[in-house]
Amino acid sequence: MNHPTPTCAHCGRSSDEVPLLTLNFKDQVAWICPQHLPILIHKPQNLIGKVPGVENLSAEAHSH
């Protein structure tokens, strides 16, 4: 079984360059670096096509 090399879904940097956080969503795995975690939280639409199923997330559901 061939696994993809972990890279940030937004910037493409690998774990050799930055720490990566693992995302598990809809039985899919993706990674994001801490610098781009706010994008996942506040602007998930910017990750469409990069993180499977993210188009179903809504930043509007997030309240302060």
Buried (B, 14 or more C-beta within 10 A) or exposed (E): EEEEEBBBBBEEBEEEEBEBBEBEBEEEEBBBBEEBBEBBEEEBEBBEEBBBEBEEBEEEEEEE
